[in-house]
Structures are given as structure tokens and as C-alpha cells.
Amino acid sequence: MGIHFNHKSKAGDRKMQKELKLKMKAEERKKKREEQERLKQEDEMKKLEELTRPDKPPTK
């Protein structure tokens, strides 16, 4: 017995592990992208709020 018997028998397990790892990375990237978009939108809304606020005098 040697490494050859174990290597081939565990190919499916390795493939599933690799797919899981790729899926987790994709989810992490998606989450990060959504967070950045949310922060960007909040910042934009904050700027608009400051520009359109009638009770606050404009500062230069």
C-alpha cells in the first residue's frame, strides 16, 4: 500500500473542498462589495443632506 491508493480514493473529497473554498471566497467578495456600495451611498446621502439642509447656513 502506498500513497497511490489513498490519493485516488480521496479525489472527490478534494474536489468538494476546493469548490467549497471557491464558493466561500466568492461570498466574501460579494459581501465586501455590498459593504463598500452601502458606505458609498451613505456618504453620498450625507453630502446631499448637508447641501440641502435649510436650517444650516452655508459655510465657505
The first five atom37 places (N, CA, C, CB, O) and aatype in JSON, in Angstrom:
{
  "aatype": [12, 7, 9, 8, 13, 2, 8, 11, 15, 11, 0, 7, 3, 1, 11, 12, 5, 11, 6, 10, 11, 10, 11, 12, 11, 0, 6, 6, 1, 11, 11, 11, 1, 6, 6, 5, 6, 1, 10, 11, 5, 6, 3, 6, 12, 11, 11, 10, 6, 6, 10, 16, 1, 14, 3, 11, 14, 14, 16, 11],
  "atom_mask": [
    [1, 1, 1, 1, 1],
    [1, 1, 1, 0, 1],
    [1, 1, 1, 1, 1],
    [1, 1, 1, 1, 1],
    [1, 1, 1, 1, 1],
    [1, 1, 1, 1, 1],
    [1, 1, 1, 1, 1],
    [1, 1, 1, 1, 1],
    [1, 1, 1, 1, 1],
    [1, 1, 1, 1, 1],
    [1, 1, 1, 1, 1],
    [1, 1, 1, 0, 1],
    [1, 1, 1, 1, 1],
    [1, 1, 1, 1, 1],
    [1, 1, 1, 1, 1],
    [1, 1, 1, 1, 1],
    [1, 1, 1, 1, 1],
    [1, 1, 1, 1, 1],
    [1, 1, 1, 1, 1],
    [1, 1, 1, 1, 1],
    [1, 1, 1, 1, 1],
    [1, 1, 1, 1, 1],
    [1, 1, 1, 1, 1],
    [1, 1, 1, 1, 1],
    [1, 1, 1, 1, 1],
    [1, 1, 1, 1, 1],
    [1, 1, 1, 1, 1],
    [1, 1, 1, 1, 1],
    [1, 1, 1, 1, 1],
    [1, 1, 1, 1, 1],
    [1, 1, 1, 1, 1],
    [1, 1, 1, 1, 1],
    [1, 1, 1, 1, 1],
    [1, 1, 1, 1, 1],
    [1, 1, 1, 1, 1],
    [1, 1, 1, 1, 1],
    [1, 1, 1, 1, 1],
    [1, 1, 1, 1, 1],
    [1, 1, 1, 1, 1],
    [1, 1, 1, 1, 1],
    [1, 1, 1, 1, 1],
    [1, 1, 1, 1, 1],
    [1, 1, 1, 1, 1],
    [1, 1, 1, 1, 1],
    [1, 1, 1, 1, 1],
    [1, 1, 1, 1, 1],
    [1, 1, 1, 1, 1],
    [1, 1, 1, 1, 1],
    [1, 1, 1, 1, 1],
    [1, 1, 1, 1, 1],
    [1, 1, 1, 1, 1],
    [1, 1, 1, 1, 1],
    [1, 1, 1, 1, 1],
    [1, 1, 1, 1, 1],
    [1, 1, 1, 1, 1],
    [1, 1, 1, 1, 1],
    [1, 1, 1, 1, 1],
    [1, 1, 1, 1, 1],
    [1, 1, 1, 1, 1],
    [1, 1, 1, 1, 1]
  ],
  "atom_positions": [
    [[0.85, -1.16, 0.0], [0.0, 0.0, 0.0], [0.89, 1.23, 0.0], [-0.96, 0.0, 1.21], [2.0, 1.24, 0.53]],
    [[0.37, 2.22, -0.61], [1.15, 3.45, -0.66], [0.24, 4.64, -0.86], [0.0, 0.0, 0.0], [-0.97, 4.58, -0.66]],
    [[0.85, 5.7, -1.24], [0.14, 6.95, -1.42], [-0.85, 6.88, -2.6], [1.13, 8.1, -1.64], [-1.85, 7.59, -2.6]],
    [[-0.58, 6.04, -3.57], [-1.42, 5.97, -4.77], [-2.85, 5.53, -4.46], [-0.8, 5.02, -5.77], [-3.8, 6.05, -5.06]],
    [[-3.01, 4.61, -3.57], [-4.34, 4.11, -3.24], [-5.17, 5.2, -2.54], [-4.25, 2.86, -2.35], [-6.35, 5.37, -2.83]],
    [[-4.55, 5.91, -1.63], [-5.26, 6.95, -0.9], [-5.54, 8.17, -1.79], [-4.44, 7.37, 0.32], [-6.61, 8.77, -1.7]],
    [[-4.6, 8.51, -2.62], [-4.73, 9.71, -3.45], [-5.95, 9.63, -4.36], [-3.47, 9.92, -4.29], [-6.74, 10.57, -4.43]],
    [[-6.09, 8.54, -5.04], [-7.2, 8.4, -5.99], [-8.54, 8.26, -5.28], [-6.96, 7.18, -6.9], [-9.56, 8.76, -5.76]],
    [[-8.55, 7.61, -4.16], [-9.81, 7.4, -3.45], [-10.34, 8.68, -2.8], [-9.63, 6.32, -2.38], [-11.53, 8.78, -2.49]],
    [[-9.48, 9.64, -2.6], [-9.89, 10.89, -1.96], [-10.04, 12.04, -2.95], [-8.88, 11.27, -0.9], [-10.17, 13.19, -2.54]],
    [[-10.04, 11.76, -4.22], [-10.14, 12.81, -5.24], [-11.46, 13.58, -5.12], [-10.02, 12.21, -6.65], [-11.47, 14.8, -5.24]],
    [[-12.54, 12.88, -4.89], [-13.84, 13.52, -4.75], [-13.89, 14.46, -3.55], [0.0, 0.0, 0.0], [-14.46, 15.55, -3.62]],
    [[-13.28, 14.03, -2.45], [-13.23, 14.87, -1.26], [-12.45, 16.15, -1.53], [-12.6, 14.11, -0.09], [-12.87, 17.24, -1.12]],
    [[-11.32, 16.03, -2.21], [-10.51, 17.2, -2.53], [-11.27, 18.16, -3.45], [-9.18, 16.78, -3.19], [-11.2, 19.37, -3.29]],
    [[-11.98, 17.61, -4.4], [-12.76, 18.43, -5.34], [-13.84, 19.19, -4.59], [-13.38, 17.55, -6.45], [-14.05, 20.38, -4.83]],
    [[-14.54, 18.52, -3.68], [-15.59, 19.17, -2.9], [-15.01, 20.27, -2.01], [-16.34, 18.14, -2.04], [-15.6, 21.34, -1.88]],
    [[-13.85, 20.02, -1.41], [-13.19, 21.02, -0.57], [-12.83, 22.25, -1.39], [-11.93, 20.42, 0.09], [-13.01, 23.38, -0.94]],
    [[-12.31, 22.02, -2.6], [-11.91, 23.12, -3.47], [-13.13, 23.95, -3.88], [-11.18, 22.57, -4.71], [-13.07, 25.18, -3.88]],
    [[-14.23, 23.29, -4.25], [-15.45, 24.0, -4.62], [-15.98, 24.83, -3.45], [-16.53, 23.02, -5.09], [-16.41, 25.96, -3.64]],
    [[-15.95, 24.26, -2.25], [-16.4, 24.97, -1.06], [-15.55, 26.21, -0.81], [-16.36, 24.05, 0.17], [-16.07, 27.28, -0.48]],
    [[-14.26, 26.06, -0.97], [-13.34, 27.17, -0.76], [-13.61, 28.3, -1.76], [-11.87, 26.69, -0.87], [-13.63, 29.47, -1.39]],
    [[-13.82, 27.94, -3.03], [-14.13, 28.94, -4.05], [-15.46, 29.64, -3.76], [-14.17, 28.29, -5.43], [-15.58, 30.85, -3.94]],
    [[-16.44, 28.88, -3.32], [-17.75, 29.44, -3.0], [-17.65, 30.43, -1.84], [-18.75, 28.32, -2.67], [-18.26, 31.5, -1.87]],
    [[-16.88, 30.07, -0.82], [-16.71, 30.95, 0.33], [-16.0, 32.25, -0.06], [-15.93, 30.24, 1.44], [-16.36, 33.32, 0.41]],
    [[-14.99, 32.14, -0.92], [-14.28, 33.33, -1.39], [-15.22, 34.24, -2.17], [-13.08, 32.93, -2.26], [-15.18, 35.46, -2.01]],
    [[-16.05, 33.66, -3.03], [-16.99, 34.44, -3.82], [-17.98, 35.16, -2.92], [-17.73, 33.54, -4.82], [-18.28, 36.33, -3.16]],
    [[-18.48, 34.49, -1.91], [-19.4, 35.12, -0.97], [-18.74, 36.26, -0.21], [-19.94, 34.08, 0.01], [-19.35, 37.3, 0.03]],
    [[-17.48, 36.05, 0.16], [-16.74, 37.08, 0.88], [-16.54, 38.32, 0.01], [-15.38, 36.54, 1.35], [-16.7, 39.44, 0.48]],
    [[-16.2, 38.1, -1.26], [-16.03, 39.23, -2.18], [-17.35, 39.98, -2.38], [-15.5, 38.74, -3.55], [-17.37, 41.21, -2.41]],
    [[-18.44, 39.23, -2.5], [-19.76, 39.83, -2.69], [-20.14, 40.66, -1.47], [-20.82, 38.74, -2.94], [-20.64, 41.78, -1.6]],
    [[-19.89, 40.12, -0.28], [-20.21, 40.83, 0.95], [-19.39, 42.13, 1.05], [-19.94, 39.94, 2.18], [-19.92, 43.18, 1.42]],
    [[-18.12, 42.04, 0.71], [-17.24, 43.2, 0.76], [-17.7, 44.27, -0.22], [-15.78, 42.8, 0.47], [-17.72, 45.45, 0.1]],
    [[-18.07, 43.85, -1.43], [-18.53, 44.77, -2.46], [-19.82, 45.47, -2.03], [-18.74, 44.03, -3.79], [-19.97, 46.67, -2.22]],
    [[-20.76, 44.72, -1.45], [-22.01, 45.3, -0.97], [-21.76, 46.29, 0.15], [-22.96, 44.2, -0.49], [-22.41, 47.34, 0.2]],
    [[-20.84, 45.98, 1.04], [-20.5, 46.89, 2.14], [-19.91, 48.19, 1.6], [-19.51, 46.22, 3.1], [-20.26, 49.27, 2.08]],
    [[-19.03, 48.1, 0.61], [-18.44, 49.29, 0.02], [-19.51, 50.14, -0.67], [-17.34, 48.91, -0.98], [-19.5, 51.36, -0.55]],
    [[-20.43, 49.5, -1.38], [-21.51, 50.23, -2.04], [-22.4, 50.92, -1.01], [-22.35, 49.29, -2.92], [-22.83, 52.06, -1.21]],
    [[-22.68, 50.24, 0.09], [-23.51, 50.82, 1.15], [-22.84, 52.04, 1.76], [-23.8, 49.77, 2.23], [-23.49, 53.06, 1.97]],
    [[-21.54, 51.94, 2.04], [-20.81, 53.07, 2.61], [-20.75, 54.24, 1.64], [-19.4, 52.64, 2.99], [-20.89, 55.4, 2.03]],
    [[-20.56, 53.93, 0.38], [-20.51, 54.97, -0.65], [-21.86, 55.69, -0.73], [-20.14, 54.36, -2.02], [-21.91, 56.92, -0.82]],
    [[-22.94, 54.94, -0.71], [-24.27, 55.53, -0.78], [-24.57, 56.36, 0.48], [-25.34, 54.43, -0.96], [-25.16, 57.43, 0.38]],
    [[-24.17, 55.88, 1.64], [-24.37, 56.64, 2.87], [-23.61, 57.96, 2.82], [-23.92, 55.82, 4.09], [-24.14, 59.0, 3.22]],
    [[-22.38, 57.91, 2.32], [-21.57, 59.12, 2.21], [-22.23, 60.12, 1.25], [-20.15, 58.77, 1.73], [-22.27, 61.31, 1.52]],
    [[-22.72, 59.61, 0.14], [-23.39, 60.46, -0.84], [-24.65, 61.09, -0.24], [-23.74, 59.65, -2.1], [-24.9, 62.28, -0.44]],
    [[-25.43, 60.31, 0.48], [-26.64, 60.84, 1.11], [-26.3, 61.89, 2.17], [-27.45, 59.69, 1.74], [-27.02, 62.88, 2.33]],
    [[-25.21, 61.67, 2.88], [-24.77, 62.62, 3.9], [-24.4, 63.96, 3.26], [-23.58, 62.06, 4.68], [-24.75, 65.02, 3.77]],
    [[-23.68, 63.89, 2.13], [-23.31, 65.12, 1.42], [-24.55, 65.85, 0.92], [-22.37, 64.79, 0.24], [-24.64, 67.07, 1.04]],
    [[-25.48, 65.11, 0.35], [-26.71, 65.73, -0.13], [-27.5, 66.35, 1.02], [-27.58, 64.71, -0.86], [-28.08, 67.43, 0.87]],
    [[-27.52, 65.68, 2.14], [-28.22, 66.2, 3.33], [-27.61, 67.53, 3.76], [-28.16, 65.17, 4.49], [-28.32, 68.48, 4.07]],
    [[-26.28, 67.59, 3.78], [-25.6, 68.82, 4.17], [-25.87, 69.95, 3.18], [-24.1, 68.58, 4.3], [-26.04, 71.1, 3.57]],
    [[-25.9, 69.62, 1.91], [-26.11, 70.65, 0.89], [-27.54, 71.18, 0.88], [-25.78, 70.09, -0.48], [-27.76, 72.36, 0.61]],
    [[-28.5, 70.33, 1.17], [-29.9, 70.72, 1.06], [-30.55, 71.08, 2.39], [-30.68, 69.63, 0.42], [-31.75, 71.35, 2.44]],
    [[-29.8, 71.08, 3.46], [-30.37, 71.4, 4.77], [-30.68, 72.9, 4.84], [-29.39, 70.98, 5.91], [-29.77, 73.72, 4.75]],
    [[-31.96, 73.26, 5.01], [-32.34, 74.67, 5.01], [-32.0, 75.4, 6.33], [-33.82, 74.78, 4.74], [-31.8, 76.62, 6.31]],
    [[-31.94, 74.71, 7.44], [-31.71, 75.37, 8.72], [-30.24, 75.65, 9.01], [-32.28, 74.53, 9.81], [-29.93, 76.31, 10.0]],
    [[-29.36, 75.17, 8.19], [-27.94, 75.38, 8.42], [-27.41, 76.38, 7.39], [-27.17, 74.03, 8.33], [-27.57, 76.17, 6.19]],
    [[-26.77, 77.47, 7.84], [-26.24, 78.45, 6.87], [-25.06, 77.88, 6.08], [-25.8, 79.73, 7.59], [-24.29, 77.09, 6.63]],
    [[-24.92, 78.25, 4.83], [-23.79, 77.74, 4.02], [-22.46, 78.27, 4.55], [-23.97, 78.14, 2.54], [-22.34, 79.43, 4.94]],
    [[-21.48, 77.41, 4.54], [-20.14, 77.78, 5.0], [-19.19, 77.72, 3.84], [-19.66, 76.87, 6.15], [-19.26, 76.84, 2.99]],
    [[-18.29, 78.69, 3.83], [-17.29, 78.74, 2.74], [-15.91, 78.81, 3.3], [-17.52, 79.92, 1.8], [-14.94, 78.86, 2.55]]
  ]
}
